Amino acid sequence: MDMQTRAVHILNEPMPSGSQPLSVPIVQSSAFAFDSADALAGAMAGPDGPYVYSRRGNPTVRALERTLAALEGGAAAIAFASGMGAISGVLLSLLRPGDHVVAQRCLYGGTYAVLSDLAARYGVEVEYVRGDDPAEFERLVRPTTRVLHLETIANPTGQVPDLPGLSAAARRHGVVSVVDNSLASPVLCRPMEHGADVVVHSTTKYLAGHSDVLGGVAVFADVELRDRVWPRTVELGACADPFAAWLTLRGLPSLPLRMRQHCAGARLLAGRLAEHEQVTAVHWPWLPGHPSYDLARKVLSGGGGMVSFELAGGRAAGRAFIERVRLARLALSLGGVETLVAHPASTSHRELGEEALAAAGIGAGTVRMSVGIEHPDDLWRDIEQALVRP
Ligand SMILES: Cc1ncc(COP(=O)(O)O)c(C=O)c1O
C-alpha cells in the first residue's frame, strides 16, 4: 500500500469486545495489575510480554511503535520522550569505552554534543566524515568501529549522505548504521531500504507535525538489535508518555499530505530566494547546484521542508532577518505546520563551536527556515518585506 494509505491506518491493539475504536485509546496508567505472582514475574522477561509498568511498555505507546516500525519498514521500534532520548538511548546501548564511531560532520547540535560527551567522559573515539563518499569511511574504519551515525537530510545544510554506499560499507565491516531521518520522514526516505540498521527520529518534528508534543523513536531492522537497546532505555527512563504517543499518532495520518505541502512550499521559496539579490547561497537539496543534488534525487522523493540560506550582509543581516519576519515565527524547532526561522550557529548548533561549524558548512549568518504548510505566496511576501526593510 502507498504511504498515504498506510499513514491513516494506525496499528492499534485489538480490544476484546466486538467492536474497535477508530482512535487509539490513551492508556494513562503507570502500572498494570495481574492475578498471579507468577504471571507478573513472567511478564518481566522482555518488551513483548504483557504490560507491567509503563516505563517498560504501554499499549498507546506500543501502537505508536508498531505504526512507526511499519512506516519505516523496520521489524520493531522503541518510542522515547524526545528525539535526544532516542539518540542517547541507541548510542549508549551500542557503545562501550574504547569503541570507535564514525559520524557525519554536519549533524544536529544535540547529537554532536552526545558524541562529544561520549568521547570526553566515556572514552569513545569519534571521527567525522563528509558523508558523500564511502571511501572516506573505509579509510577510517577500525576493528573497534561500532556505529556509523548519519542524517538523511542534515540540519541545517540540507546535505544528503550516500546512504546506500555508506550503509553497505558499514555492513561489510559489521558496523551498525544509525540514520536520523527526522528531516525527511518516511514519506521522503526509508533509510532501511538503503541498508540502514537503525532509524531514529525526533517525532517532535514532521511525524507529530503540530508543534505541540516532544517525542522520539528508534526503529530497528531486526528484533535482536531492538533487544540490545531496550534494557538500556528502561534504565534511562526516557520513555514516551501515553498522551505524547497519542498526540504523535494524531499527527501521522496527515503526514504524507503535510510533507507534500512542505516540499512544494520549500521548492517555491528556495527558487525565489536563489534569485534574490541579497541572498548569496540557498541550501535545499533538490535545488540544482546544491552539493547533494544528485544523491538527493536518488534517495529522497522530495526536497524536504527545510530551506537554509545566506545573506549578503552575513551574520548581522541573518539575525536581523529572523527578527523582521511577521508571518514566519522566530522559534527553535522545525517540521510543524507553521513556518519557523532560526539562526543555527547561536542556537541548535551552538555546541559545534566555530571550527566545527565551518567544517560542517554552517555559516555564522546562515538562516534556517522550516517551511510550514501556509500558502507559499504569503510566505514569500513576508520574506520579501523582511529582506528589503532597512
Ligand atoms: C535532526 C534532529 N535530530 C534530533 C533532534 C532532537 O530532537 P528532540 O528535540 O525531540 O529531542 C533534533 C531537534 O531539533 C533534530 O533536528
Ligand as a Chemical Component Dictionary entry (heavy atoms), coordinates in Angstrom:
data_LIG
# 
_chem_comp.id                   LIG 
_chem_comp.type                 NON-POLYMER 
_chem_comp.pdbx_formal_charge   0 
_chem_comp.three_letter_code    LIG 
# 
loop_
_chem_comp_atom.comp_id 
_chem_comp_atom.atom_id 
_chem_comp_atom.alt_atom_id 
_chem_comp_atom.type_symbol 
_chem_comp_atom.charge 
_chem_comp_atom.model_Cartn_x 
_chem_comp_atom.model_Cartn_y 
_chem_comp_atom.model_Cartn_z 
_chem_comp_atom.pdbx_ordinal 
LIG C1 C1 C 0 17.799 16.133 13.149 1  
LIG C2 C2 C 0 17.411 16.202 14.586 2  
LIG N1 N1 N 0 17.570 15.112 15.366 3  
LIG C3 C3 C 0 17.241 15.117 16.674 4  
LIG C4 C4 C 0 16.716 16.240 17.279 5  
LIG C5 C5 C 0 16.374 16.206 18.736 6  
LIG O1 O1 O 0 15.026 16.009 18.915 7  
LIG P1 P1 P 0 14.203 16.433 20.234 8  
LIG O2 O2 O 0 14.227 17.928 20.281 9  
LIG O3 O3 O 0 12.862 15.838 20.006 10 
LIG O4 O4 O 0 14.915 15.838 21.404 11 
LIG C6 C6 C 0 16.515 17.401 16.510 12 
LIG C7 C7 C 0 15.954 18.601 17.156 13 
LIG O5 O5 O 0 15.981 19.685 16.631 14 
LIG C8 C8 C 0 16.877 17.378 15.138 15 
LIG O6 O6 O 0 16.721 18.467 14.349 16 
# 
loop_
_chem_comp_bond.comp_id 
_chem_comp_bond.atom_id_1 
_chem_comp_bond.atom_id_2 
_chem_comp_bond.value_order 
_chem_comp_bond.pdbx_ordinal 
LIG C1 C2 SING 1  
LIG C2 N1 SING 2  
LIG C2 C8 DOUB 3  
LIG N1 C3 DOUB 4  
LIG C3 C4 SING 5  
LIG C4 C5 SING 6  
LIG C4 C6 DOUB 7  
LIG C5 O1 SING 8  
LIG O1 P1 SING 9  
LIG P1 O2 DOUB 10 
LIG P1 O3 SING 11 
LIG P1 O4 SING 12 
LIG C6 C7 SING 13 
LIG C6 C8 SING 14 
LIG C7 O5 DOUB 15 
LIG C8 O6 SING 16 
# 
